[in-house]
Amino acid sequence: MKAFTEDGTLFLVPETDLVASRVEEMRTFFMNQLKSFPEERVVVLDASGIDIVDSLGVNLIIGLYKHTASELKAFRIVNAEEKFLKVANFFRFASIFPVESR
């Protein structure tokens, strides 16, 4: 996991699948990053390297979106690959926030 800022945007990069065994660790890390960079107005989840998203991974994504929306920040997913896009389409993420493919 890593995070970085660029031009008013906070990039969150899981670098691994969003599965139950990793979700709590990721949630803690991502929330700490959101608290550390409150001035960033856009939050981007970089989905490169994510192949598997289980139900807790979906909850993590929705939770990130809800948290950023509550702070009036924009949220989007970038670099989504085919397997991730199937999950995103099934849960209709694009009807809630932008999902951009690689």
DRENTORKOL-3810 file (N, C-alpha, C; in nm, 4 decimals):
REM DRENTORKOL-3810
@n.u->0.0842; n.v->-0.1176; n.w->0.0000; ca.u->0.0000; ca.v->0.0000; ca.w->0.0000; c.u->0.0886; c.v->0.1238; c.w->0.0000
@n.u->0.0399; n.v->0.2221; n.w->-0.0720; ca.u->0.1084; ca.v->0.3506; ca.w->-0.0661; c.u->0.0086; c.v->0.4605; c.w->-0.0971
@n.u->0.0510; n.v->0.5817; n.w->-0.0681; ca.u->-0.0320; ca.v->0.6983; ca.w->-0.0954; c.u->0.0616; c.v->0.8136; c.w->-0.1279
@n.u->0.0137; n.v->0.9031; n.w->-0.2136; ca.u->0.0909; ca.v->1.0229; ca.w->-0.2445; c.u->-0.0047; c.v->1.1311; c.w->-0.2913
@n.u->0.0430; n.v->1.2547; n.w->-0.2852; ca.u->-0.0394; ca.v->1.3667; ca.w->-0.3297; c.u->0.0255; c.v->1.4325; c.w->-0.4498
@n.u->-0.0610; n.v->1.4907; n.w->-0.5317; ca.u->-0.0150; ca.v->1.5608; ca.w->-0.6515; c.u->-0.1246; c.v->1.6567; c.w->-0.6961
@n.u->-0.0925; n.v->1.7852; n.w->-0.7017; ca.u->-0.1855; ca.v->1.8869; ca.w->-0.7520; c.u->-0.3237; c.v->1.8816; c.w->-0.6868
@n.u->-0.3290; n.v->1.8734; n.w->-0.5547; ca.u->-0.4567; ca.v->1.8749; ca.w->-0.4840; c.u->-0.5298; c.v->1.7426; c.w->-0.4827
@n.u->-0.4625; n.v->1.6362; n.w->-0.5247; ca.u->-0.5245; ca.v->1.5037; ca.w->-0.5313; c.u->-0.4479; c.v->1.4070; c.w->-0.4432
@n.u->-0.5216; n.v->1.3290; n.w->-0.3649; ca.u->-0.4630; ca.v->1.2221; ca.w->-0.2848; c.u->-0.4840; c.v->1.0911; c.w->-0.3596
@n.u->-0.3744; n.v->1.0246; n.w->-0.3937; ca.u->-0.3797; ca.v->0.8956; ca.w->-0.4622; c.u->-0.3602; c.v->0.7850; c.w->-0.3595
@n.u->-0.4534; n.v->0.6902; n.w->-0.3572; ca.u->-0.4449; ca.v->0.5733; ca.w->-0.2706; c.u->-0.4185; c.v->0.4521; c.w->-0.3599
@n.u->-0.3099; n.v->0.3800; n.w->-0.3318; ca.u->-0.2683; ca.v->0.2697; ca.w->-0.4182; c.u->-0.2569; c.v->0.1421; c.w->-0.3344
@n.u->-0.3574; n.v->0.0531; n.w->-0.3419; ca.u->-0.3537; ca.v->-0.0688; ca.w->-0.2608; c.u->-0.2392; c.v->-0.1637; c.w->-0.2982
@n.u->-0.2060; n.v->-0.1739; n.w->-0.4261; ca.u->-0.1016; ca.v->-0.2632; ca.w->-0.4774; c.u->-0.1279; c.v->-0.4106; c.w->-0.4493
@n.u->-0.2503; n.v->-0.4458; n.w->-0.4158; ca.u->-0.2857; ca.v->-0.5851; ca.w->-0.3898; c.u->-0.4371; c.v->-0.6001; c.w->-0.4044
@n.u->-0.4831; n.v->-0.7232; n.w->-0.4053; ca.u->-0.6269; ca.v->-0.7481; ca.w->-0.4149; c.u->-0.6996; c.v->-0.6958; c.w->-0.2908
@n.u->-0.8257; n.v->-0.6602; n.w->-0.3102; ca.u->-0.9084; ca.v->-0.6098; ca.w->-0.1994; c.u->-0.9880; c.v->-0.7273; c.w->-0.1430
@n.u->-0.9223; n.v->-0.8016; n.w->-0.0563; ca.u->-0.9820; ca.v->-0.9223; ca.w->0.0017; c.u->-0.9823; c.v->-0.9121; c.w->0.1536
@n.u->-1.0657; n.v->-0.9938; n.w->0.2155; ca.u->-1.0906; ca.v->-0.9870; ca.w->0.3599; c.u->-0.9627; c.v->-0.9847; c.w->0.4426
@n.u->-0.8639; n.v->-1.0641; n.w->0.4059; ca.u->-0.7433; ca.v->-1.0727; ca.w->0.4872; c.u->-0.6622; c.v->-0.9434; c.w->0.4870
@n.u->-0.6887; n.v->-0.8522; n.w->0.3938; ca.u->-0.6125; ca.v->-0.7274; ca.w->0.3832; c.u->-0.6956; c.v->-0.6011; c.w->0.4081
@n.u->-0.8263; n.v->-0.6137; n.w->0.4073; ca.u->-0.9134; ca.v->-0.4961; ca.w->0.4081; c.u->-0.8973; c.v->-0.4103; c.w->0.5333
@n.u->-0.8911; n.v->-0.4705; n.w->0.6501; ca.u->-0.8820; ca.v->-0.3897; ca.w->0.7728; c.u->-0.7526; c.v->-0.3095; c.w->0.7759
@n.u->-0.6435; n.v->-0.3711; n.w->0.7366; ca.u->-0.5146; ca.v->-0.3021; ca.w->0.7297; c.u->-0.5213; c.v->-0.1856; c.w->0.6299
@n.u->-0.5832; n.v->-0.2109; n.w->0.5140; ca.u->-0.5971; ca.v->-0.1059; ca.w->0.4126; c.u->-0.6865; c.v->0.0065; c.w->0.4616
@n.u->-0.7978; n.v->-0.0284; n.w->0.5238; ca.u->-0.8907; ca.v->0.0733; ca.w->0.5736; c.u->-0.8183; c.v->0.1665; c.w->0.6719
@n.u->-0.7438; n.v->0.1087; n.w->0.7640; ca.u->-0.6691; ca.v->0.1889; ca.w->0.8617; c.u->-0.5687; c.v->0.2796; c.w->0.7916
@n.u->-0.4934; n.v->0.2233; n.w->0.6987; ca.u->-0.3931; ca.v->0.3017; ca.w->0.6259; c.u->-0.4582; c.v->0.4140; c.w->0.5466
@n.u->-0.5639; n.v->0.3827; n.w->0.4704; ca.u->-0.6292; ca.v->0.4840; ca.w->0.3874; c.u->-0.6936; c.v->0.5936; c.w->0.4719
@n.u->-0.7583; n.v->0.5572; n.w->0.5815; ca.u->-0.8205; ca.v->0.6592; ca.w->0.6663; c.u->-0.7144; c.v->0.7497; c.w->0.7288
@n.u->-0.6008; n.v->0.6929; n.w->0.7666; ca.u->-0.4913; ca.v->0.7753; ca.w->0.8192; c.u->-0.4403; c.v->0.8718; c.w->0.7128
@n.u->-0.4339; n.v->0.8285; n.w->0.5885; ca.u->-0.3903; ca.v->0.9153; ca.w->0.4800; c.u->-0.4913; c.v->1.0280; c.w->0.4580
@n.u->-0.6194; n.v->0.9956; n.w->0.4642; ca.u->-0.7228; ca.v->1.0979; ca.w->0.4477; c.u->-0.7135; c.v->1.2026; c.w->0.5589
@n.u->-0.6836; n.v->1.1582; n.w->0.6799; ca.u->-0.6677; ca.v->1.2518; ca.w->0.7916; c.u->-0.5394; c.v->1.3341; c.w->0.7781
@n.u->-0.4356; n.v->1.2736; n.w->0.7229; ca.u->-0.3056; ca.v->1.3414; ca.w->0.7089; c.u->-0.3055; c.v->1.4485; c.w->0.6012
@n.u->-0.3959; n.v->1.4352; n.w->0.5038; ca.u->-0.4002; ca.v->1.5290; ca.w->0.3917; c.u->-0.5405; c.v->1.5867; c.w->0.3739
@n.u->-0.5906; n.v->1.6586; n.w->0.4746; ca.u->-0.7280; ca.v->1.7085; ca.w->0.4682; c.u->-0.7502; c.v->1.8148; c.w->0.3611
@n.u->-0.6431; n.v->1.8786; n.w->0.3156; ca.u->-0.6570; ca.v->1.9858; ca.w->0.2167; c.u->-0.6773; c.v->1.9338; c.w->0.0744
@n.u->-0.6495; n.v->1.8074; n.w->0.0503; ca.u->-0.6677; ca.v->1.7524; ca.w->-0.0840; c.u->-0.8171; c.v->1.7404; c.w->-0.1144
@n.u->-0.8591; n.v->1.7901; n.w->-0.2294; ca.u->-1.0018; ca.v->1.7958; ca.w->-0.2628; c.u->-1.0488; c.v->1.6795; c.w->-0.3497
@n.u->-0.9550; n.v->1.6005; n.w->-0.3993; ca.u->-0.9894; ca.v->1.4849; ca.w->-0.4829; c.u->-0.9172; c.v->1.3629; c.w->-0.4266
@n.u->-0.9875; n.v->1.2509; n.w->-0.4196; ca.u->-0.9279; ca.v->1.1252; ca.w->-0.3750; c.u->-0.9415; c.v->1.0253; c.w->-0.4885
@n.u->-0.8284; n.v->0.9658; n.w->-0.5262; ca.u->-0.8243; ca.v->0.8709; ca.w->-0.6370; c.u->-0.7753; c.v->0.7365; c.w->-0.5857
@n.u->-0.8532; n.v->0.6318; n.w->-0.6113; ca.u->-0.8115; ca.v->0.4959; ca.w->-0.5811; c.u->-0.7526; c.v->0.4378; c.w->-0.7085
@n.u->-0.6245; n.v->0.4065; n.w->-0.7067; ca.u->-0.5564; ca.v->0.3490; ca.w->-0.8230; c.u->-0.5748; c.v->0.1980; c.w->-0.8188
@n.u->-0.6511; n.v->0.1442; n.w->-0.9134; ca.u->-0.6875; ca.v->0.0033; ca.w->-0.9126; c.u->-0.5889; c.v->-0.0852; c.w->-0.9878
@n.u->-0.4780; n.v->-0.0294; n.w->-1.0339; ca.u->-0.3809; ca.v->-0.1140; ca.w->-1.1029; c.u->-0.3300; c.v->-0.2195; c.w->-1.0056
@n.u->-0.3241; n.v->-0.3411; n.w->-1.0509; ca.u->-0.2796; ca.v->-0.4499; ca.w->-0.9645; c.u->-0.3901; c.v->-0.5160; c.w->-0.8853
@n.u->-0.5129; n.v->-0.4684; n.w->-0.8975; ca.u->-0.6250; ca.v->-0.5307; ca.w->-0.8265; c.u->-0.6965; c.v->-0.6246; c.w->-0.9232
@n.u->-0.6928; n.v->-0.7543; n.w->-0.8920; ca.u->-0.7653; ca.v->-0.8525; ca.w->-0.9720; c.u->-0.8897; c.v->-0.9030; c.w->-0.8998
@n.u->-0.8769; n.v->-0.9224; n.w->-0.7689; ca.u->-0.9848; ca.v->-0.9816; ca.w->-0.6908; c.u->-1.0383; c.v->-0.8791; c.w->-0.5916
@n.u->-1.1703; n.v->-0.8667; n.w->-0.5895; ca.u->-1.2382; ca.v->-0.7810; ca.w->-0.4927; c.u->-1.3508; c.v->-0.8635; c.w->-0.4318
@n.u->-1.3389; n.v->-0.8941; n.w->-0.3029; ca.u->-1.4469; ca.v->-0.9687; ca.w->-0.2385; c.u->-1.5454; c.v->-0.8704; c.w->-0.1746
@n.u->-1.6427; n.v->-0.9231; n.w->-0.1016; ca.u->-1.7474; ca.v->-0.8359; ca.w->-0.0467; c.u->-1.6909; c.v->-0.7309; c.w->0.0492
@n.u->-1.5897; n.v->-0.7659; n.w->0.1267; ca.u->-1.5298; ca.v->-0.6661; ca.w->0.2162; c.u->-1.4520; c.v->-0.5619; c.w->0.1370
@n.u->-1.3954; n.v->-0.6015; n.w->0.0235; ca.u->-1.3285; ca.v->-0.5054; ca.w->-0.0640; c.u->-1.4268; c.v->-0.4061; c.w->-0.1225
@n.u->-1.5436; n.v->-0.4544; n.w->-0.1616; ca.u->-1.6489; ca.v->-0.3661; ca.w->-0.2120; c.u->-1.6898; c.v->-0.2683; c.w->-0.1007
@n.u->-1.7055; n.v->-0.3201; n.w->0.0215; ca.u->-1.7401; ca.v->-0.2329; ca.w->0.1344; c.u->-1.6330; c.v->-0.1275; c.w->0.1584
@n.u->-1.5064; n.v->-0.1642; n.w->0.1408; ca.u->-1.3971; ca.v->-0.0683; ca.w->0.1573; c.u->-1.4091; c.v->0.0441; c.w->0.0552
@n.u->-1.4351; n.v->0.0085; n.w->-0.0695; ca.u->-1.4484; ca.v->0.1088; ca.w->-0.1762; c.u->-1.5661; c.v->0.2019; c.w->-0.1478
@n.u->-1.6805; n.v->0.1438; n.w->-0.1153; ca.u->-1.7991; ca.v->0.2253; ca.w->-0.0858; c.u->-1.7740; c.v->0.3120; c.w->0.0374
@n.u->-1.7074; n.v->0.2582; n.w->0.1372; ca.u->-1.6751; ca.v->0.3360; ca.w->0.2565; c.u->-1.5839; c.v->0.4543; c.w->0.2255
@n.u->-1.4839; n.v->0.4323; n.w->0.1395; ca.u->-1.3966; ca.v->0.5427; ca.w->0.0978; c.u->-1.4771; c.v->0.6506; c.w->0.0265
@n.u->-1.5654; n.v->0.6058; n.w->-0.0639; ca.u->-1.6497; ca.v->0.7016; ca.w->-0.1358; c.u->-1.7363; c.v->0.7819; c.w->-0.0381
@n.u->-1.8032; n.v->0.7133; n.w->0.0527; ca.u->-1.8926; ca.v->0.7823; ca.w->0.1468; c.u->-1.8159; c.v->0.8803; c.w->0.2352
@n.u->-1.6975; n.v->0.8395; n.w->0.2784; ca.u->-1.6169; ca.v->0.9280; ca.w->0.3632; c.u->-1.5753; c.v->1.0528; c.w->0.2857
@n.u->-1.5283; n.v->1.0349; n.w->0.1639; ca.u->-1.4851; ca.v->1.1506; ca.w->0.0847; c.u->-1.6043; c.v->1.2396; c.w->0.0504
@n.u->-1.7179; n.v->1.1796; n.w->0.0187; ca.u->-1.8371; ca.v->1.2590; ca.w->-0.0137; c.u->-1.8821; c.v->1.3403; c.w->0.1077
@n.u->-1.8702; n.v->1.2820; n.w->0.2273; ca.u->-1.9104; ca.v->1.3541; ca.w->0.3475; c.u->-1.8210; c.v->1.4753; c.w->0.3733
@n.u->-1.7006; n.v->1.4724; n.w->0.3180; ca.u->-1.6083; ca.v->1.5854; ca.w->0.3307; c.u->-1.6098; c.v->1.6737; c.w->0.2058
@n.u->-1.7096; n.v->1.6523; n.w->0.1209; ca.u->-1.7277; ca.v->1.7285; ca.w->-0.0022; c.u->-1.6068; c.v->1.7195; c.w->-0.0953
@n.u->-1.5480; n.v->1.6003; n.w->-0.1008; ca.u->-1.4356; ca.v->1.5744; ca.w->-0.1895; c.u->-1.4823; c.v->1.4853; c.w->-0.3038
@n.u->-1.4161; n.v->1.4983; n.w->-0.4167; ca.u->-1.4463; ca.v->1.4120; ca.w->-0.5306; c.u->-1.3738; c.v->1.2786; c.w->-0.5119
@n.u->-1.4333; n.v->1.1715; n.w->-0.5629; ca.u->-1.3736; ca.v->1.0378; ca.w->-0.5545; c.u->-1.3828; c.v->0.9729; c.w->-0.6909
@n.u->-1.2765; n.v->0.9048; n.w->-0.7309; ca.u->-1.2808; ca.v->0.8277; ca.w->-0.8549; c.u->-1.1807; c.v->0.7135; c.w->-0.8487
@n.u->-1.2018; n.v->0.6174; n.w->-0.9349; ca.u->-1.1121; ca.v->0.5028; ca.w->-0.9479; c.u->-1.0457; c.v->0.5126; c.w->-1.0842
@n.u->-0.9152; n.v->0.4894; n.w->-1.0885; ca.u->-0.8411; ca.v->0.4932; ca.w->-1.2142; c.u->-0.7636; c.v->0.3629; c.w->-1.2329
@n.u->-0.7196; n.v->0.3403; n.w->-1.3564; ca.u->-0.6362; ca.v->0.2251; ca.w->-1.3928; c.u->-0.7034; c.v->0.0911; c.w->-1.3650
@n.u->-0.8340; n.v->0.0865; n.w->-1.3810; ca.u->-0.9076; ca.v->-0.0378; ca.w->-1.3589; c.u->-0.8813; c.v->-0.1338; c.w->-1.4748
@n.u->-0.8457; n.v->-0.2557; n.w->-1.4401; ca.u->-0.8224; ca.v->-0.3589; ca.w->-1.5411; c.u->-0.9471; c.v->-0.4449; c.w->-1.5555
@n.u->-0.9441; n.v->-0.5349; n.w->-1.6512; ca.u->-1.0633; ca.v->-0.6104; ca.w->-1.6902; c.u->-1.1340; c.v->-0.6798; c.w->-1.5735
@n.u->-1.0607; n.v->-0.7518; n.w->-1.4908; ca.u->-1.1241; ca.v->-0.8238; ca.w->-1.3792; c.u->-1.1892; c.v->-0.7267; c.w->-1.2806
@n.u->-1.1203; n.v->-0.6169; n.w->-1.2520; ca.u->-1.1764; ca.v->-0.5167; ca.w->-1.1614; c.u->-1.3003; c.v->-0.4534; c.w->-1.2230
@n.u->-1.2947; n.v->-0.4255; n.w->-1.3520; ca.u->-1.4089; ca.v->-0.3635; ca.w->-1.4199; c.u->-1.5335; c.v->-0.4508; c.w->-1.4133
@n.u->-1.5163; n.v->-0.5831; n.w->-1.4172; ca.u->-1.6322; ca.v->-0.6730; ca.w->-1.4059; c.u->-1.7018; c.v->-0.6539; c.w->-1.2712
@n.u->-1.6238; n.v->-0.6433; n.w->-1.1651; ca.u->-1.6804; ca.v->-0.6202; ca.w->-1.0322; c.u->-1.7454; c.v->-0.4819; c.w->-1.0270
@n.u->-1.6736; n.v->-0.3820; n.w->-1.0798; ca.u->-1.7255; ca.v->-0.2446; ca.w->-1.0792; c.u->-1.8575; c.v->-0.2360; c.w->-1.1555
@n.u->-1.8661; n.v->-0.3053; n.w->-1.2671; ca.u->-1.9899; ca.v->-0.3041; ca.w->-1.3451; c.u->-2.1015; c.v->-0.3777; c.w->-1.2726
@n.u->-2.0699; n.v->-0.4896; n.w->-1.2089; ca.u->-2.1707; ca.v->-0.5653; ca.w->-1.1366; c.u->-2.2320; c.v->-0.4822; c.w->-1.0242
@n.u->-2.1482; n.v->-0.4085; n.w->-0.9526; ca.u->-2.1968; ca.v->-0.3260; ca.w->-0.8413; c.u->-2.2336; c.v->-0.1846; c.w->-0.8842
@n.u->-2.2259; n.v->-0.1579; n.w->-1.0126; ca.u->-2.2650; ca.v->-0.0290; ca.w->-1.0716; c.u->-2.1921; c.v->0.0895; c.w->-1.0073
@n.u->-2.0631; n.v->0.0715; n.w->-0.9830; ca.u->-1.9825; ca.v->0.1802; ca.w->-0.9266; c.u->-1.9906; c.v->0.3057; c.w->-1.0122
@n.u->-1.9899; n.v->0.2890; n.w->-1.1440; ca.u->-1.9875; ca.v->0.4052; ca.w->-1.2339; c.u->-2.1123; c.v->0.4923; c.w->-1.2219
@n.u->-2.2191; n.v->0.4400; n.w->-1.1641; ca.u->-2.3381; ca.v->0.5225; ca.w->-1.1433; c.u->-2.3226; c.v->0.6105; c.w->-1.0181
@n.u->-2.2180; n.v->0.5817; n.w->-0.9386; ca.u->-2.1957; ca.v->0.6559; ca.w->-0.8147; c.u->-2.0755; c.v->0.7499; c.w->-0.8274
@n.u->-1.9684; n.v->0.7005; n.w->-0.8899; ca.u->-1.8453; ca.v->0.7782; ca.w->-0.9064; c.u->-1.7731; c.v->0.7288; c.w->-1.0323
@n.u->-1.6849; n.v->0.8105; n.w->-1.0898; ca.u->-1.6151; ca.v->0.7721; ca.w->-1.2123; c.u->-1.5220; c.v->0.6527; c.w->-1.1919
@n.u->-1.5251; n.v->0.5613; n.w->-1.2871; ca.u->-1.4330; ca.v->0.4482; ca.w->-1.2907; c.u->-1.3671; c.v->0.4508; c.w->-1.4277
@n.u->-1.2352; n.v->0.4694; n.w->-1.4281; ca.u->-1.1606; ca.v->0.4820; ca.w->-1.5525; c.u->-1.0734; c.v->0.3595; c.w->-1.5736
@n.u->-1.0799; n.v->0.3028; n.w->-1.6942; ca.u->-0.9967; ca.v->0.1871; ca.w->-1.7247; c.u->-0.8559; c.v->0.2311; c.w->-1.7587
@n.u->-0.7698; n.v->0.1354; n.w->-1.7644; ca.u->-0.6285; ca.v->0.1609; ca.w->-1.7898; c.u->-0.6077; c.v->0.2100; c.w->-1.9300
END
